[in-house]
Amino acid sequence: MTYVRLMILIIAVFGCRSGAGIPEYFGKWQLKRILPVTAGGALYQEQAAALIGSWVYYSRNEARVGDKECKNPSYEEVYLSQDEFLVSARVSAKKLGITSSTIQKVLVRDRAGNIWDAPGCLFFVRDRDSLVVLYQGIFFEMKNK
């Protein structure tokens, strides 16, 4: 009986850590501002400005921004070097405030595997409290709740 209690204690302490396996970008984020760098795209400045203040939510079961919802999304994570970022985004990561040598890129897909068409469908992790979103050629800063 003592052995069973010991095993339960070990599992409770080491196996059930809070937050284990949950991506840091899960949670509630707010689009705070348009970054003064563009990748060239189809979104007009007025349309981009209208998105400021919008809340974006990521979880295992859904991704949501305003009334746009993606049930059971998949999150495709890729790690890029600064040079790979430059080729992919057509702008220096450092101009966006991303200074780490390895940059996490996250693409949100729907159940069918299509890219979710909403602000927040593609983002780069700047740090644990901010993300850089690329939507229709415009970069936005997004801050954690």
Buried (B, 14 or more C-beta within 10 A) or exposed (E): EEEEEEEEEEEEEEEEEEEEEEBEBBEEBBBBEBBEBBBEEEBEEEEBEEBEEBBBBBEEEEBBBEEBBBEEBBBEEEEBEBEBBBEBBEBEBEEBBBEEEEBBBBBBBBEEEEEBEBBBBBBBBBEEEBBBBBBBEBBBBBEBE
